[in-house]
Amino acid sequence: MHAAGVVAPDGRAWLLTGETGCGKSTLTYALARRGWPVLGEDGVVLQHDSIGVIAHGWHDLLRVSIELAEWFPELRDHESQVDWQDTRHRVAVGATFNKRAPVAGMVVLQRDSRDALSPITSTAALATLVRQATFLFVPDNHAQSHLSVLRDLVESVPCFTLHHSPAQLACIDATILGACA
Amino acid sequence: MTRYRIVPDALSASLSDGAVLLNLYTKRYFSLNDTGSRIWSLLEHQASEEEIVETLVREYDVEKPEAARAVNRLLDDLVAERLIEPTSV
């Protein structure tokens, strides 16, 4: 699944999804700085078993744009490692990575000038995931089971859209933890 | 009595509040609301257009002419998107 995965203090994962450039890595790093382990910055593997949907990390890498140094001053220490060929001028940063966690919820990110968190229906959430899941359109014997796992995900956890401004860099943990309050 | 079959390239996922359909051939996807999802489930059971209309009239607060128009419109859309096709049976 095209999503970042982070693990909340209660041990359950939140999946941050959205189009490329929507802020997945940025908000993942904001959460990692606050002690939330990371499952992945751009992809997690989903498994549906008897206790629910489990998200597995598969790539221990977190990269964020050096332009975020305005908000995260420690990034300036990495300036010499920036990949300037990369249009987003990203640099690899440290984080704690977890291997797996049961999924607590999903958030569809959209950059905006304001901050607003809103619940979305299961159908709207699945349509969002399908739009980004190019692997679903491979006409093999697994396409229906892949779609079913995504369906099980959006049916089993609360889903939200988050319009987010830079203000979220300082409070994304409270936003997520408050989502189900 | 018109019946339809779901094409092999169509994938679907029914949800509590609707459904999502994919066409593996056209690479297009669609979401249906609760009523559309019910119609799709009836198509999965090879219901005819007339049987679908009768079911909706029974299950929803809708008059038959309005239900018939809505069903016909959705079936036309699904045919146009190559998700279903009329059968000769």
Chai-1 contact restraints between the chains, C-beta under 6 A:
chainA,res_idxA,chainB,res_idxB,connection_type,confidence,min_distance_angstrom,max_distance_angstrom,comment,restraint_id
A,T121,B,D17,contact,1.0,0.0,6.0,A-B,restraint_1
A,S122,B,L15,contact,1.0,0.0,6.0,A-B,restraint_2
A,S122,B,S16,contact,1.0,0.0,6.0,A-B,restraint_3
A,S122,B,D17,contact,1.0,0.0,6.0,A-B,restraint_4
A,T123,B,L15,contact,1.0,0.0,6.0,A-B,restraint_5
A,T123,B,D17,contact,1.0,0.0,6.0,A-B,restraint_6
A,T123,B,G18,contact,1.0,0.0,6.0,A-B,restraint_7
A,T123,B,S31,contact,1.0,0.0,6.0,A-B,restraint_8
A,L126,B,V20,contact,1.0,0.0,6.0,A-B,restraint_9
A,A127,B,V20,contact,1.0,0.0,6.0,A-B,restraint_10
A,A127,B,S31,contact,1.0,0.0,6.0,A-B,restraint_11
A,V130,B,V20,contact,1.0,0.0,6.0,A-B,restraint_12
A,V130,B,Y29,contact,1.0,0.0,6.0,A-B,restraint_13
A,F137,B,L24,contact,1.0,0.0,6.0,A-B,restraint_14
A,F137,B,K27,contact,1.0,0.0,6.0,A-B,restraint_15
A,P139,B,L24,contact,1.0,0.0,6.0,A-B,restraint_16
A,A143,B,L11,contact,1.0,0.0,6.0,A-B,restraint_17
A,Q144,B,L11,contact,1.0,0.0,6.0,A-B,restraint_18
A,L147,B,L11,contact,1.0,0.0,6.0,A-B,restraint_19
A,L147,B,A13,contact,1.0,0.0,6.0,A-B,restraint_20
A,R151,B,A13,contact,1.0,0.0,6.0,A-B,restraint_21
A,E155,B,L15,contact,1.0,0.0,6.0,A-B,restraint_22
